[in-house]
Amino acid sequence: MLTSHKQILIAALGVLEQISTSYRTTRWVGTFNDFVTYDNSQTLTVPMVHELLEAIGKGELHLPMSLVGRDTIYVDAELFNWFGERL
């Protein structure tokens, strides 16, 4: 069974939420593998996160994360909390 885009997005939002509540700082930087280990649903794989970041880079999705370098992800948890307050 293939993972749907909705499942990938829900899992990524779960990771962003976990990062935003686990760290005292509002910024998080880690690798693809680091990001996937925060996925409690065990849905995400490194290729899925890479695809997600490509969609964000093209402006197809709006999430507070971006690719820095070749395999490093930057997350702005403060912006995620701002999104959460409005959803």
BATIRO-926921 format. One line per 2 residues: number of its first residue (from 1); for each residue x, y, z of C-alpha. Coordinates in nm, 2 decimals. Example, Ala and Ser with C-alpha at 12.3 -4.5 7.8 and 13.67 -1.06 7.14 Angstrom:
1) 1.23,-0.45,0.78; 1.37,-0.11,0.71
# end
This chain:
1) 0.00,0.00,0.00; 0.14,0.34,-0.10
3) 0.16,0.62,0.16; -0.07,0.91,0.06
5) 0.04,1.27,0.05; -0.20,1.35,0.33
7) -0.03,1.08,0.55; 0.31,1.22,0.48
9) 0.19,1.57,0.56; 0.03,1.46,0.88
11) 0.34,1.28,0.99; 0.56,1.58,0.90
13) 0.33,1.81,1.10; 0.36,1.57,1.39
15) 0.74,1.59,1.38; 0.72,1.97,1.36
17) 0.49,1.98,1.66; 0.72,1.75,1.86
19) 1.02,1.96,1.77; 0.85,2.28,1.87
21) 0.75,2.14,2.21; 1.08,1.96,2.28
23) 1.33,2.23,2.23; 1.37,2.55,2.43
25) 1.51,2.73,2.12; 1.28,2.82,1.83
27) 1.52,2.69,1.57; 1.61,2.33,1.50
29) 1.87,2.19,1.26; 1.92,1.83,1.18
31) 1.97,1.57,0.91; 1.70,1.38,0.72
33) 1.76,1.08,0.95; 1.72,1.30,1.26
35) 1.39,1.43,1.13; 1.26,1.08,1.05
37) 1.34,0.96,1.40; 1.10,1.21,1.55
39) 0.81,1.05,1.35; 0.61,0.86,1.62
41) 0.38,0.73,1.35; 0.67,0.57,1.17
43) 0.53,0.69,0.84; 0.81,0.90,0.71
45) 1.12,0.78,0.52; 1.41,0.99,0.41
47) 1.29,1.00,0.05; 0.95,1.12,0.17
49) 1.10,1.40,0.36; 1.32,1.49,0.06
51) 1.01,1.50,-0.16; 0.83,1.71,0.10
53) 1.12,1.96,0.10; 1.12,1.98,-0.28
55) 0.75,2.07,-0.27; 0.82,2.34,-0.01
57) 1.11,2.47,-0.22; 0.88,2.50,-0.53
59) 0.62,2.68,-0.33; 0.37,2.39,-0.36
61) 0.35,2.36,0.03; 0.40,2.61,0.30
63) 0.57,2.46,0.61; 0.83,2.63,0.84
65) 1.11,2.40,0.72; 1.37,2.42,0.45
67) 1.68,2.24,0.31; 2.01,2.38,0.42
69) 2.30,2.22,0.23; 2.27,1.88,0.09
71) 2.11,1.68,0.37; 2.04,1.93,0.65
73) 1.69,2.05,0.75; 1.61,2.38,0.92
75) 1.29,2.41,1.11; 1.15,2.74,1.25
77) 0.94,2.61,1.54; 0.83,2.96,1.63
79) 0.66,2.99,1.29; 0.50,2.65,1.34
81) 0.35,2.76,1.67; 0.21,3.07,1.49
83) 0.05,2.84,1.23; -0.09,2.62,1.51
85) -0.26,2.92,1.67; -0.44,3.00,1.35
87) -0.55,2.65,1.26
# end
